[in-house]
Amino acid sequence: MGLSRLAALHGVATSYAPSADVTVSVPDGTVVAVLAALGVDASTPAAVEESLAAAESAAASRLLPPTLVVWTGEPLPAALIALRPGTTLEIEPEGPDGSPLPPRMRVPGGPSDPAVPATAGKGSGTGSGAAPAASRTVFGTGSTGSGGTGTTGPVSSAPAPAPSWWSEPPLGVHRLTVRTQGGRSATTTLIVAPSRVPQPPQRTHGFLVQLYSLLSGRSWGMGDLGDLADLAAWSGRTLGAGFVQVNPLHAAVLGAPTDPSPYRPSSRRFPDPVHLHIESIPEYGHVPDRAALDDLRQSAEALSDTVLNKGALIDRDAVWELKRQALELVGEVTLTPGRRAAYCDFLAAQGQALEDHALWCALAELHGSDWHAWPPALRDPRSPQTARARAELLDRVDFHSRLAWLTDQQLAAAQSAARDAGMAVGIVHDLAVGVHPGGADAWAQQHAFARGMSVGAPPDAFNARGQDWGLPPWRPDVLAASGYAPYRGLLRGLLAHAGALRIDHVMGLFRLWWVPEGRPPTEGTYVSHDAEAMLAVLVLEAHRAGAVVIGEDLGTVEPGVREALARRGVLGTSVLWFERDWAGTGRPLPPEHWREGCLATATTHDLPSTAARLTGDHVTLRHRLGLLTRTLEQEQAEDATDTAGWLSLLARLGLLPEGEGDEEGAVRAVHRFLLRTPARMVGVWLPDAVGDRRPQNLPGTWDQYPNWRLPIADAEGRPVTLEELAASARLHGLMEVLDPGKRRPRPRTAPPGARRS
């Protein structure tokens, strides 16, 4: 019981329920290892007893939980309401310029102040156009860490008025200090957030695409930010699209061969300069060595040709080598005064985070891409030797800092192009679950990561052995102690040029499956975050950016999570083939029963294309790679029955006028169905628009399948450029379904490569 109680106090599960009627116990060794990663000694019975006593004593004596959340328009958290009369509250708010403001409050009823509270700043509001604090209510709920009851719902069904002594601080993350009349005091993090994230202004549709796969006639071997801006401008103006969702554009780990997965980056905080469109950099035109640039450009054209015309895979390392050489030449061009001023502003705004990222890049060039193998003194980002290396490598640090700036500028240009084209949302960026253990974030923020732990997934019906993703998790206790600074900085950077943010495995805001080093994924356990605080920071930063938030909530989801996300306006993800009446008949879910708060789509980057699903090609592919757990005949029979059920529903609803046996018609019917649902956003997987049958990623494979390296292709497997996409009759036929009223002017001339002699 002692170990279980100790684990519970630190958010570590000692059992989990993979289904409603099954409970699995977590091995004691796993619990001990996870507690150790959280700085809690449970190695012996005596250590458990000592750690438990310390934890219970701290909990009993605590005036306030580590974090309090106040939601505008909702009741105050119970911990604030319960403060004794005479208690004073001093808040150091997050001012607009970062300077503290001095509101001070006092709970009335003490002998020295029987009636009138001190309320400096009373009625100041939130700076967001809200009513004065005296005329509205505020809220704090959530996990016990946020002072609530352990639930994610409101404290009461009807909001109670805020007490007269309460003067609400502005939106932000603040420090709250309370002092009782008896001389006790406590300081905690106070998060004041809007009740919901921004919503799409109206129902909208758009494309989902892996950017590297979107090559144009000007690409350097893979899709880039210039291609993204062009796709957004064209689809917004011509197709009435409201958004383009892309894969994570996080900085990859340096070195060759690079892991091509965008979901295992070196840094989530900064983008990868491999996505730069070189010719769009202003200094490009002033490079004196034009011959060198021309040679690089010719090599880039040859590289693209091998992908588009010779069956080669996208080679990110080759692309980066060419771009790196070009960027070295561009970096020698002196910035104009205005450009220099903009660069200096960027450096000042990014601060220590960018310095650390750029230094890691410079050190990785010398010592390799895994900081664990560096000279011992350099493994500490704050050591004197690291500071000396920073000075010695100043030119390389500046080079990598400038690349971050240039990439940031092109991200801004892509979003501007989207909004200028009339897109309601614009670019939807993607946040990966975690980072590579040897990369820049894990080095610079190593105090915030749990050592010897990796994030994964428990065993389930699809993977009896569980999963280990090789991503170190953040320590919830360190995040809370820092006022969630790493998390806030991450979100702020990603949202800077985003119309919306997709969060991969959004359930990770609530809990993550930790796998101790050296143990199989089956011997992991769940570790909980303060979900209310994590949600509050997300809502706050999305509000500041004016951005929509989409959570990828596919698969097994803990009860209450989807409801908690929906309450805060976070959209879910609904994929057609998974939407069934699971609590009843098991049949396809009629469109009117779908949830409104979601991005509805037919597929994702981890799933078969719609054409492959309809034809059964995805089963044949998995059979060829040895991934099936049953005979090919059994899998094909089940898949055919599943597909037939959907096609039957589509026909009954009158969505399949083309009749049976028309693949393009069936793909259009699927999207007609999505439009029948109340979903706020409808996404079209861009490869679906031209009949591509290949998945971009096939989970469960490594080198058996070219994950993350395929260009968009047509039904015959021939790569298709952005210019050819724009002229595709199949694409326009599909998009006519989504926006039949949009005028689509026919091109007056044939696209490049399509002219007949």
C-alpha positions in Angstrom: 0.0 0.0 0.0 2.9 2.4 0.7 4.3 2.2 -2.8 0.8 2.6 -4.3 0.0 5.6 -2.1 3.4 7.2 -3.0 2.9 6.6 -6.7 -0.6 8.2 -6.5 0.7 11.3 -4.9 3.1 11.7 -7.8 0.7 10.9 -10.6 2.1 7.5 -11.3 -0.4 4.7 -12.1 0.0 1.3 -10.5 -2.6 -0.3 -12.7 -4.4 0.6 -15.9 -7.6 -0.6 -17.7 -7.1 -1.4 -21.4 -10.9 -2.1 -21.6 -13.9 -1.6 -19.3 -13.7 -5.1 -17.9 -9.9 -5.6 -17.7 -7.4 -4.2 -15.2 -3.7 -4.8 -15.5 -1.3 -4.3 -12.6 2.0 -2.4 -13.3 5.1 -4.2 -12.1 6.6 -2.7 -8.9 9.9 -2.4 -10.6 8.4 -0.1 -13.2 6.8 2.1 -10.5 10.1 2.4 -8.6 12.0 3.3 -11.8 9.4 5.9 -12.8 9.4 7.5 -9.3 13.2 7.6 -9.4 12.9 9.6 -12.7 10.7 12.0 -10.9 13.3 12.4 -8.1 11.5 10.2 -5.6 13.4 7.4 -3.9 11.3 4.2 -3.6 14.2 1.7 -3.9 13.6 0.1 -0.5 10.7 -0.3 1.9 12.5 2.2 4.2 12.9 4.7 1.3 9.2 4.3 0.4 8.2 5.0 4.0 10.5 8.1 4.2 9.4 9.5 0.8 5.7 8.9 1.6 6.0 10.7 4.9 7.7 13.6 3.2 5.1 13.8 0.4 2.1 13.5 2.8 3.6 16.1 5.1 4.1 18.5 2.2 0.5 17.9 1.0 -1.0 18.4 4.4 0.9 21.7 5.0 0.3 23.2 1.5 -1.9 26.3 1.5 -2.3 26.0 -2.3 -1.7 23.4 -5.0 1.3 23.9 -7.3 -0.9 25.4 -10.0 -4.2 27.2 -9.9 -6.3 27.8 -13.0 -8.9 30.6 -13.3 -11.1 30.4 -16.4 -12.8 33.7 -17.3 -16.6 33.5 -16.8 -16.5 30.4 -14.6 -16.3 29.8 -10.8 -13.1 30.3 -8.9 -11.1 27.2 -7.9 -12.1 25.7 -4.6 -8.6 26.4 -3.1 -9.1 30.2 -3.5 -12.7 30.1 -2.1 -11.5 28.2 0.9 -8.8 30.7 2.0 -9.4 31.9 5.5 -10.6 35.4 6.4 -7.8 37.9 6.6 -5.6 36.1 4.1 -3.9 38.5 1.6 -3.2 37.6 -2.0 -0.4 39.3 -4.0 -0.2 38.6 -7.7 2.8 39.4 -10.0 1.0 39.4 -13.3 2.4 38.9 -16.7 2.3 42.5 -18.0 2.2 43.3 -21.7 5.9 44.3 -21.5 6.8 41.5 -19.1 6.9 43.9 -16.1 5.0 43.0 -13.0 1.8 44.8 -12.0 0.8 45.1 -8.3 -2.8 44.0 -7.6 -3.3 43.0 -4.0 -6.4 41.4 -2.5 -7.5 40.4 0.9 -10.2 37.9 2.0 -12.5 40.0 4.2 -13.5 39.1 7.8 -10.2 39.4 9.6 -10.0 41.6 12.8 -8.0 44.3 11.1 -10.2 44.5 8.0 -13.8 43.4 8.8 -15.5 44.6 5.7 -13.5 46.3 3.0 -10.8 44.5 0.9 -7.8 46.1 -0.6 -8.3 45.8 -4.3 -5.6 47.6 -6.2 -6.4 47.1 -9.9 -10.1 46.3 -9.2 -12.1 46.0 -12.4 -9.1 46.1 -14.6 -10.4 43.2 -16.7 -8.3 40.9 -18.8 -7.2 43.1 -21.6 -9.4 41.1 -24.0 -12.5 43.3 -24.1 -14.1 41.4 -21.2 -16.4 43.0 -18.7 -14.9 44.4 -15.4 -14.0 41.7 -12.9 -16.8 42.8 -10.5 -19.5 42.0 -13.0 -18.4 38.5 -14.2 -17.3 35.2 -12.8 -14.2 33.2 -13.0 -13.4 29.5 -12.7 -10.8 27.0 -11.7 -11.4 23.3 -12.0 -9.6 20.3 -13.0 -7.2 17.8 -11.6 -6.3 18.0 -8.0 -3.1 19.8 -9.0 -5.2 22.8 -10.0 -7.1 22.9 -6.9 -10.2 21.1 -8.1 -11.8 17.8 -7.3 -10.0 15.5 -9.7 -12.5 16.0 -12.5 -12.3 18.1 -15.6 -15.8 19.7 -15.3 -17.0 22.8 -13.7 -17.2 22.9 -9.9 -21.0 23.5 -10.1 -23.6 23.4 -12.8 -24.4 27.2 -12.4 -21.5 29.6 -12.1 -21.3 31.3 -8.8 -20.5 35.0 -8.5 -16.9 35.8 -7.8 -16.4 37.0 -4.3 -16.4 40.7 -3.8 -12.7 40.7 -2.8 -11.5 39.1 -6.0 -10.0 41.3 -8.6 -9.2 39.2 -11.7 -5.7 39.6 -13.1 -5.1 39.9 -16.9 -4.9 36.8 -19.0 -1.5 35.2 -18.5 0.6 33.0 -16.3 1.3 34.8 -13.0 2.8 34.2 -9.6 0.4 34.2 -6.7 1.5 34.6 -3.1 -0.9 34.2 -0.2 -0.2 35.1 3.4 -2.4 34.1 6.3 -2.9 36.1 9.5 -1.1 33.3 11.3 2.1 34.0 9.4 2.0 31.2 6.9 2.6 31.9 3.2 2.8 30.1 -0.1 3.6 30.9 -3.7 2.0 29.2 -6.6 1.5 29.5 -10.4 -1.8 31.2 -11.3 -3.0 30.7 -14.9 -5.8 33.0 -16.1 -7.2 31.8 -19.4 -10.2 32.3 -21.6 -12.8 29.6 -21.4 -12.3 28.3 -25.0 -9.9 28.4 -27.8 -10.9 30.4 -31.0 -13.1 28.5 -33.4 -13.1 28.4 -37.2 -15.2 31.5 -38.4 -17.4 29.2 -40.4 -17.5 25.6 -41.7 -14.5 25.1 -44.0 -12.7 22.5 -46.0 -9.0 22.2 -47.0 -6.1 19.9 -47.8 -3.9 17.7 -45.7 -0.4 17.2 -47.1 3.0 16.0 -46.1 5.0 19.0 -47.3 8.1 17.1 -48.3 5.9 15.1 -50.7 4.7 18.2 -52.6 7.3 18.9 -55.2 6.9 21.6 -57.7 8.9 22.5 -60.8 11.1 24.7 -58.7 11.7 22.4 -55.7 15.1 21.2 -54.7 14.2 17.5 -54.4 11.4 17.9 -51.9 8.5 20.2 -51.2 9.4 23.5 -49.4 7.8 26.6 -47.9 7.6 28.2 -51.3 5.5 25.3 -52.5 3.3 25.5 -49.3 2.6 29.2 -49.9 1.8 28.5 -53.6 -0.5 25.6 -52.7 -2.3 27.8 -50.2 -2.6 30.7 -52.6 -3.9 28.5 -55.4 -6.3 26.4 -53.4 -7.7 29.3 -51.5 -8.4 31.4 -54.5 -9.4 28.7 -57.0 -10.9 26.0 -54.9 -12.4 27.9 -52.0 -10.2 26.0 -49.5 -10.0 27.3 -46.0 -6.8 25.7 -44.8 -3.8 23.5 -45.6 -2.6 21.2 -42.9 1.0 20.0 -43.0 3.2 17.6 -41.2 5.5 18.8 -38.3 8.1 21.2 -39.7 10.3 20.8 -36.6 14.1 20.9 -36.8 15.5 17.4 -37.6 18.5 15.9 -35.9 21.6 16.8 -37.9 23.8 14.2 -39.6 23.4 11.6 -42.2 21.5 9.4 -42.5 18.8 11.5 -40.9 15.6 9.9 -39.5 13.1 11.0 -42.2 10.2 10.9 -39.7 8.9 14.4 -38.9 7.6 13.0 -35.6 11.0 12.5 -34.0 12.7 15.9 -34.3 15.7 17.4 -32.6 13.7 20.4 -31.6 9.9 21.2 -31.6 10.6 24.8 -30.8 12.4 25.7 -34.0 11.6 24.8 -37.7 13.9 22.9 -40.0 15.7 25.1 -42.6 15.6 22.2 -45.1 12.1 23.6 -45.8 13.5 26.9 -47.0 12.9 28.0 -50.6 16.4 29.2 -51.4 15.6 31.6 -54.2 13.0 33.4 -52.0 15.7 34.6 -49.6 16.4 38.3 -50.3 20.1 37.9 -50.1 20.1 35.1 -52.7 20.1 37.6 -55.5 23.3 39.3 -54.1 25.5 36.3 -53.8 28.7 37.2 -55.8 29.6 33.6 -56.8 26.7 33.1 -59.2 28.5 30.2 -60.9 28.5 28.2 -57.6 24.8 28.9 -57.1 24.0 27.9 -60.7 25.9 24.6 -60.1 23.9 23.9 -57.0 20.6 24.8 -58.7 21.4 22.4 -61.5 22.2 19.6 -59.0 18.9 20.3 -57.3 17.1 20.1 -60.6 18.8 16.7 -61.3 17.8 15.5 -57.8 14.2 16.5 -58.4 14.3 14.7 -61.8 15.3 11.5 -60.2 12.3 11.7 -57.8 9.8 12.8 -60.4 10.9 10.8 -63.4 13.2 8.0 -62.4 11.5 6.4 -59.5 13.9 7.6 -56.8 12.8 8.3 -53.2 13.0 11.7 -51.6 16.5 12.0 -50.2 16.3 14.6 -47.4 20.0 14.3 -46.7 20.9 15.1 -50.3 18.5 18.0 -50.4 20.0 19.4 -47.2 23.5 19.1 -48.4 22.7 21.2 -51.5 20.7 23.7 -49.5 23.4 24.0 -46.8 26.0 24.8 -49.4 23.7 27.5 -50.9 22.9 28.9 -47.5 26.6 29.2 -46.7 27.0 31.4 -49.7 23.9 33.4 -48.9 25.1 33.8 -45.3 28.2 35.7 -46.6 26.0 38.5 -48.0 25.8 41.4 -45.6 22.3 42.2 -44.4 20.8 45.6 -45.3 20.2 47.9 -42.3 16.5 47.1 -42.3 17.1 43.3 -42.6 19.8 43.5 -39.9 17.4 45.3 -37.5 14.7 42.6 -38.2 17.2 39.9 -37.5 18.3 41.5 -34.2 14.7 41.8 -33.2 14.2 38.1 -33.9 17.3 37.2 -31.8 16.0 39.3 -28.9 12.5 37.8 -29.1 13.8 34.2 -29.1 16.4 34.8 -26.4 18.1 31.9 -24.7 16.1 29.2 -26.4 17.5 30.1 -29.8 21.0 30.5 -28.5 20.9 27.0 -27.1 19.4 25.6 -30.3 22.0 27.2 -32.5 24.8 26.2 -30.2 23.6 22.6 -30.2 23.7 22.7 -34.0 27.2 24.1 -34.0 28.4 21.5 -31.5 26.7 18.7 -33.4 28.7 19.7 -36.5 31.9 19.0 -34.5 31.0 16.2 -32.1 28.0 14.4 -33.7 24.3 14.6 -33.3 23.9 12.8 -30.0 24.9 15.0 -27.1 25.3 12.0 -24.8 28.5 11.1 -26.8 30.0 14.6 -26.6 32.9 15.5 -24.3 31.5 15.4 -20.7 31.8 19.1 -20.1 29.8 20.0 -23.2 26.9 17.8 -22.2 25.9 20.5 -19.7 24.5 23.5 -21.6 25.4 25.8 -18.7 29.0 24.6 -18.0 32.0 27.0 -18.3 33.4 24.8 -21.1 30.1 25.1 -23.0 30.2 28.9 -22.6 33.7 28.9 -24.0 32.6 26.8 -26.9 29.8 29.2 -27.6 32.3 32.1 -28.0 34.7 30.0 -30.1 31.8 28.9 -32.4 30.2 32.3 -32.7 30.1 32.3 -36.5 28.4 28.9 -36.6 26.0 29.8 -33.9 25.1 32.9 -35.9 24.7 30.9 -39.1 22.2 28.5 -37.5 20.4 31.4 -35.8 20.1 33.1 -39.1 18.6 29.9 -40.6 16.0 29.9 -37.9 15.1 33.5 -38.8 15.0 32.9 -42.5 12.7 29.9 -42.0 10.5 31.9 -39.6 10.1 34.5 -42.3 9.0 32.0 -44.9 6.6 30.4 -42.4 5.1 33.9 -42.0 4.9 34.4 -45.8 3.1 31.1 -46.2 0.4 32.1 -43.7 0.1 35.5 -45.2 -0.3 33.9 -48.7 -3.1 31.7 -47.2 -5.0 34.5 -45.6 -4.5 36.8 -48.6 -6.1 34.0 -50.7 -9.2 34.2 -48.5 -8.6 31.2 -46.3 -10.6 31.2 -43.2 -7.9 29.4 -41.2 -4.8 29.2 -43.2 -1.8 27.0 -42.4 -2.5 24.2 -39.9 0.8 23.3 -38.2 1.4 20.0 -36.4 3.0 19.4 -33.0 4.8 16.1 -32.5 4.5 14.2 -29.3 8.1 14.6 -28.3 11.7 15.0 -29.4 14.8 12.8 -30.1 16.7 12.1 -26.9 20.0 13.2 -28.5 18.7 16.4 -30.0 18.7 20.1 -29.2 15.7 20.3 -27.0 16.7 17.3 -24.9 20.2 18.8 -24.4 19.1 22.4 -23.7 16.1 21.4 -21.4 17.5 18.2 -20.0 16.4 19.3 -16.5 12.8 19.1 -17.7 13.0 15.7 -19.2 12.7 12.4 -17.3 16.0 10.5 -17.6 15.9 6.9 -18.5 12.3 7.1 -19.7 10.7 6.9 -23.1 7.1 7.7 -24.3 5.1 4.9 -25.9 1.8 3.1 -25.8 0.5 0.1 -23.8 -0.5 -3.2 -25.4 -3.8 -3.1 -27.2 -5.8 -5.0 -29.8 -3.6 -3.8 -32.6 -0.2 -4.2 -31.0 0.0 -6.9 -28.2 3.6 -5.9 -27.5 2.9 -2.2 -26.9 5.0 0.6 -28.4 8.2 2.5 -27.5 8.5 5.7 -29.5 12.0 6.6 -28.2 10.9 10.1 -27.1 11.8 11.3 -23.5 8.9 12.7 -21.7 8.7 16.0 -19.8 8.6 15.8 -16.0 5.2 17.1 -14.9 6.7 18.4 -11.6 9.4 20.4 -13.4 6.9 21.9 -15.8 4.7 23.0 -12.9 7.7 24.4 -11.0 8.7 26.5 -14.0 5.2 27.9 -14.6 5.1 25.7 -17.7 7.7 27.9 -19.3 9.1 25.2 -21.8 5.5 24.3 -22.8 4.5 27.9 -23.2 7.6 28.8 -25.3 7.0 25.8 -27.5 3.3 26.7 -28.2 4.1 30.4 -28.7 6.7 29.6 -31.3 4.5 27.1 -33.2 1.4 29.4 -33.1 3.3 32.5 -34.3 2.5 31.9 -38.0 -0.3 29.3 -37.7 -4.0 29.6 -38.4 -4.5 26.4 -36.4 -2.4 23.9 -34.5 -2.9 20.1 -34.7 -1.6 18.3 -31.6 -0.5 14.7 -32.3 -1.7 12.3 -29.6 -3.5 15.1 -27.7 -4.3 12.6 -24.9 -0.7 13.3 -23.9 -1.9 16.5 -22.3 -3.6 14.3 -19.7 -1.2 11.4 -19.3 1.6 9.5 -21.2 2.8 5.9 -21.2 6.3 5.9 -19.8 8.6 3.0 -20.6 11.7 2.7 -18.3 15.0 2.2 -20.2 15.8 -1.5 -20.7 12.2 -2.7 -20.2 9.7 -3.7 -22.9 6.7 -1.4 -23.6 4.5 -3.9 -21.8 6.2 -3.0 -18.6 5.4 0.7 -18.7 2.9 2.8 -16.9 0.9 6.0 -17.2 2.1 9.2 -15.7 -0.4 12.0 -15.3 0.0 15.7 -16.1 -2.0 18.4 -14.4 -4.4 18.3 -17.3 -6.2 21.5 -16.3 -3.0 23.5 -16.3 -1.8 22.0 -19.6 -5.2 22.8 -21.2 -5.2 26.3 -19.7 -1.8 27.1 -21.1 -2.9 25.8 -24.5 -6.1 27.8 -24.5 -4.2 30.9 -23.4 -1.6 30.8 -26.1 -4.1 29.8 -28.8 -6.2 32.8 -27.8 -3.3 35.1 -28.0 -2.5 33.8 -31.5 -6.1 33.7 -32.6 -5.6 30.1 -33.7 -7.9 27.1 -33.8 -6.7 23.9 -32.1 -7.2 20.4 -33.4 -6.4 17.4 -31.2 -5.6 14.0 -32.8 -7.7 11.8 -30.5 -7.8 8.6 -32.5 -7.5 5.2 -30.8 -8.0 4.4 -27.2 -8.9 7.5 -25.2 -9.4 7.7 -21.5 -13.0 8.4 -20.5 -13.7 12.1 -20.1 -10.8 13.3 -22.2 -12.8 14.1 -25.3 -15.4 15.8 -23.2 -12.8 18.0 -21.5 -11.2 19.0 -24.8 -14.5 19.8 -26.3 -15.4 21.9 -23.3 -12.4 24.1 -24.1 -13.2 24.3 -27.8 -10.4 21.9 -28.9 -11.6 20.1 -32.1 -11.2 16.4 -32.3 -10.2 14.2 -35.3 -12.8 11.9 -36.9 -11.7 9.5 -39.7 -14.6 8.0 -41.7 -13.6 4.3 -41.5 -13.4 4.5 -37.6 -16.7 6.2 -37.1 -19.1 3.4 -36.2 -21.9 2.8 -33.7 -19.5 1.0 -31.3 -21.9 1.1 -28.4 -24.7 -0.5 -30.5 -24.8 -2.2 -33.8 -21.2 -1.6 -34.9 -22.4 -0.4 -38.2 -21.1 2.8 -39.9 -22.2 5.9 -38.0 -24.8 8.0 -39.9 -23.5 11.5 -40.7 -26.0 13.2 -38.5 -24.6 11.4 -35.5 -21.0 12.6 -36.0 -19.7 15.3 -33.6 -19.6 18.9 -34.7 -16.4 19.8 -33.0 -13.9 17.9 -35.2 -11.8 17.8 -38.3 -13.5 15.1 -40.4 -11.4 13.3 -43.0 -11.3 10.0 -44.9 -7.7 9.2 -44.0 -4.4 10.4 -42.5 -0.7 10.0 -43.1 -0.6 6.8 -41.1 -3.6 5.2 -42.9 -4.3 3.8 -46.4 -5.3 6.3 -49.0 -9.0 6.2 -49.8 -8.4 4.5 -53.2 -6.3 1.8 -51.5 -9.0 1.3 -48.9 -11.8 1.0 -51.5 -9.9 -1.4 -53.7 -8.3 -3.5 -50.9 -4.8 -2.6 -52.1 -3.8 -1.8 -48.5 -4.4 -5.4 -47.4 -2.3 -6.7 -50.3 0.5 -4.3 -49.3 0.6 -5.4 -45.7 0.5 -9.1 -46.8 3.5 -8.5 -49.1 5.4 -7.0 -46.2 4.5 -9.8 -43.8 2.5 -7.6 -41.5 -0.7 -9.6 -41.4 -1.6 -11.6 -38.3 -4.1 -13.7 -40.2 -4.3 -15.3 -43.6 -4.6 -13.1 -46.6 -8.0 -14.5 -47.4 -9.3 -13.8 -43.9 -8.1 -10.2 -44.0 -9.5 -9.6 -47.5 -12.9 -11.0 -46.5 -13.2 -8.8 -43.4 -11.9 -5.8 -45.3 -14.4 -6.3 -48.2 -17.3 -6.6 -45.7 -16.2 -3.4 -44.0 -15.9 -1.5 -47.3 -19.2 -2.9 -48.6 -21.0 -1.7 -45.5 -19.8 1.8 -46.1 -20.6 1.8 -49.8 -24.1 0.5 -49.0 -24.7 3.4 -46.6 -23.4 5.9 -49.2 -25.7 4.4 -51.8 -28.7 4.5 -49.5 -28.0 8.2 -48.7 -27.9 9.0 -52.4 -24.3 9.9 -52.3 -23.1 7.4 -54.9 -24.8 8.5 -58.2 -21.9 7.1 -60.2 -22.9 3.6 -59.2 -20.8 0.6 -58.3 -17.4 0.0 -59.8 -16.4 3.7 -60.3 -13.4 4.3 -58.1 -13.3 8.1 -58.6 -17.0 8.2 -57.9 -16.6 6.3 -54.7 -13.9 8.7 -53.5 -16.2 11.6 -54.3 -19.1 9.8 -52.4 -16.9 9.5 -49.3 -16.3 13.2 -49.3 -20.0 13.9 -50.0 -20.7 11.9 -46.8 -18.2 14.0 -44.9 -20.0 17.1 -45.9 -23.3 15.6 -44.6 -21.8 15.5 -41.1 -21.8 18.6 -38.9 -18.0 18.7 -38.7 -16.6 22.2 -38.5 -13.6 21.3 -40.7 -13.5 18.8 -43.6 -10.0 17.7 -44.7 -9.1 16.2 -48.0 -5.9 14.1 -48.1 -4.2 15.7 -51.1 -2.9 12.4 -52.5 -6.5 11.2 -52.5 -7.3 14.0 -55.0 -5.2 12.4 -57.7 -5.8 8.7 -56.8 -2.5 7.9 -55.0 -2.7 4.4 -53.5 0.4 4.5 -51.3 0.4 5.5 -47.6 3.1 8.0 -46.6 3.8 6.0 -43.5 3.1 2.4 -42.7 3.2 1.8 -38.9 5.1 -1.3 -37.8 7.7 -0.9 -40.6 11.2 0.5 -40.6 13.2 -0.3 -43.7 10.6 -2.6 -45.2 8.7 0.4 -46.6 9.9 3.9 -47.7 8.1 5.8 -44.9 8.2 9.6 -45.2 10.0 9.5 -48.5 7.3 9.3 -51.2 6.3 12.1 -53.5 2.6 12.5 -54.2 1.6 10.3 -57.2 -1.4 9.5 -59.4 -3.3 6.2 -59.5 -0.6 4.6 -61.6 2.2 5.6 -59.2 3.6 8.4 -61.4 4.8 11.3 -59.3 2.7 14.5 -59.7 4.0 18.0 -59.3 2.1 20.9 -57.8 1.6 22.3 -61.3 0.1 19.1 -62.5 -2.1 18.9 -59.4 -3.5 22.3 -60.2 -4.4 21.1 -63.7 -5.7 17.6 -62.6 -9.3 16.9 -63.8 -9.6 14.2 -61.1 -8.7 16.8 -58.4 -11.1 19.4 -59.7 -13.9 16.8 -59.9 -13.4 16.0 -56.3 -13.2 19.6 -55.2 -16.4 20.4 -57.0 -18.1 18.1 -54.5 -16.7 20.2 -51.6 -17.4 23.6 -53.0 -19.7 23.4 -55.9 -20.4 27.2 -55.9 -16.8 28.2 -56.3 -15.9 29.6 -59.7 -12.9 27.7 -61.1 -11.5 29.5 -64.1 -10.1 27.1 -66.7 -6.4 27.7 -67.5 -5.9 29.5 -70.8 -2.7 27.7 -71.6 -1.7 24.1 -70.9 0.4 23.6 -67.8 4.2 23.0 -68.2 4.9 19.6 -69.7 1.4 19.2 -71.0 1.7 21.2 -74.3 1.5 19.2 -77.5 3.9 19.9 -80.3 
